[in-house]
Amino acid sequence: MIKAQAIKSMGFILTALTTLFFCTTQGVSAQEKTSLNRTALLEKKLELPTPNITTKVIRIAFPPAFKSHWHTHEGQGPRYVIKGTLKVIEGGKTNTYSAGEVFWETGELMSIENVTDDAAELIIFELAPAK
């Protein structure tokens, strides 16, 4: 029962954070737009290790051609590429993601590289066990 409540709570929190992130501050008149355009970018069922989860939203800017060292993050979660193109090596698999794409990071050992000559930016939505 606790797991189901925690999953529902996390789903609500993640949805609220995502909605706040993607909302614009510009007003739109009723004549210009009469309905919202909602597109699911990623959906994943998740069993949380504990009902006590700390969520973080982190924005990272990668300089041109930057490559990280091998590392892990405390929590898994969705990652959204705002700008540029990133090569992600995680769990022995290599994928490339461009602006507007979303991917799921598992928390396994990984490396990430900006494969463009311009800056790249990434938003990390991290779900980690509370300390």
N, C-alpha and C positions, 0 to 999 in steps of 0.2 A: 504494500500500500504506500509506503514511504517513497519507494522508487517511482511509482506512477505519479505521485504528487510532485516529486522533485523534477521529473521529466516535464510535466505540464508547466511547472513554474519556470523552468529554464527555457522552455519553448516560448512562453509569454515574454520573458525578459529579453531573449534574443530577438523576437519579433519587434518589441518596443524599441530596442536599441537600433535595429536596422531601419525601422520607420523613421526614427529621429534623424538618423544619419542621412537618409536619402531625401528627406523633405527639403524643399527650397524655401527661402525667405521671401521670394517674390510672390506678390499676389496675382491671382488670375481671375479675371472677371467672368461672370456666368456666361457671357456671350462668347468668350474665347474657348472655354472648355466646360463641359457639363458633367463629365464623369472622370474618375481616376483610371489610369492605365496601370494595372498591377501585374507584374511578371515575376514568377518564382525563379530565382537564379540558381538555387541549390536547395535540396531537401534531403535530409539524412536522419534515419532513426538512430537513436543514441541511448545506450544504457549507461547512466552515470554511476561512477564508482562510489559515490556518497551523496546524500541529499544536501550536503553543505558545499556549494560551489562558489568560487570567486570568478566573476566575469570581468574581462578587461577588453577594452577597445583601444588598439594601439595603431598609430599611423607611423609608417617607416618610409623614409626617403633614401633611395639608393643612388649614389653618384654614378656617372657613366662608367660602364665596364666593371663595377664593383662585384667582388665574389666573396661570400661569407666563408668562414671556417666551418668545419663540421660541428653541428650543435643540435640540441633538442630544446623544445619549449615545454614549460610546465603543463600546459593544457592543449588539448586538441581543439579544433574548431574550424569554421570557415575563414577563408582568406579572400579578399577582394582586391584585384589589381586596378588601381585608379589610373595609372599612367605608365607607359613603357611596356617592355616585354621582359619577363623573368623566366629563367630556367631553374626548375626545382628538381633536385635529386633527393628522393626520400624513400627509404625502404628498398633500395636497389632499383628503383624506377625513376626514369627521367621524363619530365613533362615540361612544356613551355606554355606560359600563359601570358596573354596580352591584355591591355586596358579593356575593362568591362567584363572580364572573365572572373569566375569564382572557382575556388578549389578547396578541398577539405584536407587539412593537415592533421596527421594522426598523432604527432608527438614523437615519432621515431627519429632516429639520427638523420639529419638532413643538411643540405647545403643549398644556397640560393644565389643566383648570379643575374645581374642586370646585363642582358645580352645586346643592349643598344648603346649608341654613342650619346644618348641623352639621359637625363635623370629619369628614374622610375619610382613609383610610389605604390605602397601596399597598405591595406587596412587589415589588421589581425583582430578577429573576434575570438578571444581565448576563453575556454571553459576549463578551469583548473580546480582541483580539490582545495577547499578553504584550509588555511593554516591556523 
